[in-house]
Amino acid sequence: MFDYQFEWKNSGAGKVFVTGSFDNWQQINELEKQPDGTFMKVIQLPTNEKKIIYKYVVDGNWVIDNSKPIEDDGKGNQNNYIDIPVENEAIVAAGTEDNTDKLKSEQEEQEKLKKEEEERIKKQQEEEERIRKQKEEEERIKKQQEEEERIRKQKEEEERIKKQQEEEERIRKQKEEEERIKKQQEEEERIRKQKEEEERIKKQKEEEERLKREEEERIKKQKEEEERIRKQKEEEERIKKQKEEEERLKREEEEKIKKQKEEEEKIKKQKEEQEKLKKQLEDVKNALREDDELRERTNAKSKSKQTKGNKALKEELQFNENATKYAFYGLAVLGIAVALIIARKHKK
C-alpha cells in the first residue's frame, strides 16, 4: 500500500468525492476543502495493480481532472488514471508501516503551512481590497479576469454537461438493460407461477378424483352395509316370526294336548257317569225284581187270607205297583237323557 494525495482545484464546488477502482466506485472518500479553496485528501492505494482508474464527483456530477492522465474505457467514458509506480511528485508519502512517523511529521508540517497560507490569503485579500479601491485599472483587469474565468467555467460547464449527458445516456442504457432483465425475470416468474398453478390444479383434480373414488367406495360400502343390515333384520324378523310361529304351534299343541286331556278326563267322567247310571239301572232292575217277588208273595198271602182287611191290602198293593211303575219310568227317562247328552258331545 502507498499514500497518494488527490486534489481538486475548483474553489466554487460544494462537495467533492474521489472514487475509482481502489474502492469499487463506491464514492466513500470525500475530499477536504482547504483555506485556498482547493479540495485535498490523502488515500492509501494498493500496489498490486499496474494502473488505478479514478474519477471525481463534484456536486453530484462525474468529472475528470484535465491536468492528470486521461484514458477512454472503450464505452465512450473518460477517466483519470495512475500508473504504478507513481511519479515522485505525485506521492505525498510512500511505503508501508515503517514510514508512519515520517507521514505524521509531514501532516503536521502541512497543517502549519495551511495556517500560514490562511494568514497570507487574509492579508492578500485585504491588500487586494485596498488596491481595488485605489485603482480603477486594476478593476478593469479584474473584470477581464472574471470574464475569462466565466468563459473557462462555461467551457467546463459545457464539458460537464456533455459528460453528464454521456453519463445519463449510459445510465439510461443501463436502466433499459435492467428493465429488460427485470421483464425477463418477471416473465420467467410468471411462467414458473403458471407451471406451479397448473401443477396445483393437476394435483387438486387428482385429489378431487381420489376423494370422489373414496366417496363412491364409501357409498358402495354403506349401501352394502345397509343391505347387510336389511337382510340381517329380515333374517331376525324371519327368525322372530319363526319363533313366534313355533311358539304359537307349541301353544296350540299344548292347548290341543290340554283339550285332549280335558276331553279324556271328560270321557272318563262320562264313563264313570255311565257306570254309575248302569249301576243305578242295575239297582232299579234289582229293585223291580224284589218288587215283583214282593208282589208275588203278597198275592200268595192274599189268596190264603180272606179276612176283613182285603180292601186295605188291595189299596196298599195298588200304591206299591204304581210307585214301582213311576220309579221305572223315571229311571228309563233319565237313562235316555244321559244317552242323548253323551251322543251330542261325541258329535261335537
Secondary structure, DSSP 8 states (H G I E B T S, - for coil): -EEEEEEE--TT-S-EEEEETTTTT---EE-EE-TTS-EEEEEEE-SSSSEEEEEEEETTEEE--TTS-EEE-SSS-EEEEEESS--GGGEEE-SSGGGHHHHHHHHHHHHHHHHHHHHHHHHHHHHHHHHHHH-HHHHHHHHHHHHHHHHHHHHHHHHHHHHHHHHHHHHHHHHHHHHHHHHHHHHHHHHHHHHHHHHHHHHHHHHHHHHHHHHHHHHHHHHHHHHHHHHHHHHHHHHHHHHHHHHHHHHHHHHHHHHHHHHHHHHHHHHHHHHHHHHHHHHHHHHHHHHHHHHHHHHHHHHH---TTHHHHHHHHHHHHHHHHHHHHHHHHHHHHHHHHHHHHHH-
